[in-house]
Amino acid sequence: MKQRTRRNRSILGTPLRPCSKGTRKRTGFYRNGYCSTGANDHGTHVVCASVTDAFLKFSKEMGNDLITPRPGFPGLVAGDRWCLCALRWLEAYRAGVAPPVIAKSTNRVAFQYIPKKILMKFSKT
């Protein structure tokens, strides 16, 4: 299914920008670099974040190991940008380990799960 990223908007109200660049760590549910979503994206991968060690450890403890490389996935390190599931980011926020959000690359769909005030507090452009 081809995703039309031009119609997606960021939390700033601007056209959605890529979260990751290059092909080695291409992010997004559609692996096109954008935090776009669609009917098949049950995790709603719409929050572009600059992951931290604390978040990566938390995610692994919650059952989603983003650190360990596996076929087709090189593993993440602190500073990598990745499209996170909105509810996982919210869980991390509640646990005190939410990573910074890249506002221009975070899909406004995130506002359906995360209060705007909270998301904007963690955002950087």
Phi and psi in degrees as a GROMACS rama.xvg file:
@    title "Ramachandran Plot"
@    xaxis  label "Phi"
@    yaxis  label "Psi"
@TYPE xy
-80.8138  130.424  LYS-2
-98.2076  127.736  GLN-3
-89.4388  92.4831  ARG-4
-71.2106  -21.2987  THR-5
-63.3206  -27.9488  ARG-6
-83.282  -15.653  ARG-7
-76.5706  142.976  ASN-8
-119.89  151.028  ARG-9
-84.2428  174.169  SER-10
-69.4989  -9.18823  ILE-11
-90.8905  -6.91853  LEU-12
87.08  3.36478  GLY-13
-95.3287  165.665  THR-14
-56.6116  139.539  PRO-15
-63.8903  130.59  LEU-16
-99.9472  158.81  ARG-17
-61.7892  144.44  PRO-18
-86.9514  -41.1471  CYS-19
-125.671  155.649  SER-20
-124.743  160.004  LYS-21
84.4051  175.747  GLY-22
-106.981  -16.4704  THR-23
-65.2895  -43.8398  ARG-24
-124.586  55.9166  LYS-25
-71.7039  122.087  ARG-26
-102.524  -176.232  THR-27
94.2936  152.436  GLY-28
-56.6209  -36.0251  PHE-29
-92.379  3.00466  TYR-30
52.5228  41.0788  ARG-31
-111.109  5.76228  ASN-32
92.0851  -11.9331  GLY-33
-104.369  149.43  TYR-34
-88.8309  59.4942  CYS-35
-92.1248  161.682  SER-36
-138.778  166.486  THR-37
-163.108  -174.728  GLY-38
-57.9491  -31.666  ALA-39
-85.4106  -9.20128  ASN-40
-87.5445  81.4488  ASP-41
-70.4475  -16.601  HIS-42
-91.5543  -9.67875  GLY-43
51.0788  70.7575  THR-44
-79.7956  76.7855  HIS-45
-121.252  -4.99381  VAL-46
-100.313  112.686  VAL-47
-84.0836  118.67  CYS-48
-128.244  152.391  ALA-49
-94.4283  100.654  SER-50
-65.0687  149.446  VAL-51
-116.288  163.689  THR-52
-58.8496  -41.5459  ASP-53
-62.2196  -42.4894  ALA-54
-66.6728  -44.6698  PHE-55
-60.2253  -40.8926  LEU-56
-64.3068  -45.6999  LYS-57
-59.2177  -47.3753  PHE-58
-60.9437  -41.4475  SER-59
-62.9503  -43.2623  LYS-60
-63.3958  -28.1265  GLU-61
-86.6234  0.230223  MET-62
103.24  4.49346  GLY-63
-120.525  92.3384  ASN-64
-78.7125  105.352  ASP-65
-98.5045  2.35916  LEU-66
-92.0011  -46.2204  ILE-67
-74.71  122.783  THR-68
-65.2058  146.196  PRO-69
-148.757  169.365  ARG-70
-52.7218  125.363  PRO-71
81.4876  0.104927  GLY-72
-142.537  115.067  PHE-73
-78.7752  -7.05493  PRO-74
84.3245  151.963  GLY-75
-108.178  154.205  LEU-76
-129.627  160.112  VAL-77
-51.5163  135.409  ALA-78
99.4121  -20.0107  GLY-79
-66.6427  145.454  ASP-80
-95.6568  135.742  ARG-81
-148.8  143.733  TRP-82
-80.9528  111.101  CYS-83
-96.4836  153.823  LEU-84
-64.9294  135.22  CYS-85
-57.2328  -44.0041  ALA-86
-70.7431  -30.6903  LEU-87
-68.3478  -40.6416  ARG-88
-60.8749  -42.3311  TRP-89
-64.2475  -40.0913  LEU-90
-60.014  -43.6585  GLU-91
-64.2249  -39.333  ALA-92
-59.5155  -47.5978  TYR-93
-64.4562  -26.8694  ARG-94
-89.3144  -2.67265  ALA-95
81.6126  19.4456  GLY-96
-129.358  26.4057  VAL-97
-66.6863  131.886  ALA-98
-79.6229  160.356  PRO-99
-60.495  148.254  PRO-100
-105.916  136.923  VAL-101
-91.4963  102.06  ILE-102
-59.1451  -44.3902  ALA-103
-70.0937  -12.3895  LYS-104
-115.037  1.54613  SER-105
-95.4694  126.342  THR-106
-70.3464  137.699  ASN-107
-65.3211  -10.8056  ARG-108
-57.7279  -25.556  VAL-109
-57.0936  -28.9838  ALA-110
-64.3567  -16.0785  PHE-111
-73.3709  -16.5197  GLN-112
-119.861  -29.6781  TYR-113
-123.664  127.346  ILE-114
-56.5632  138.057  PRO-115
-54.3714  -42.845  LYS-116
-58.6516  -41.7336  LYS-117
-69.1529  -47.8252  ILE-118
-61.5935  -42.6882  LEU-119
-67.1939  -32.1405  MET-120
-61.618  -32.9179  LYS-121
-95.8045  0.886852  PHE-122
-91.1384  148.392  SER-123
-135.028  156.425  LYS-124
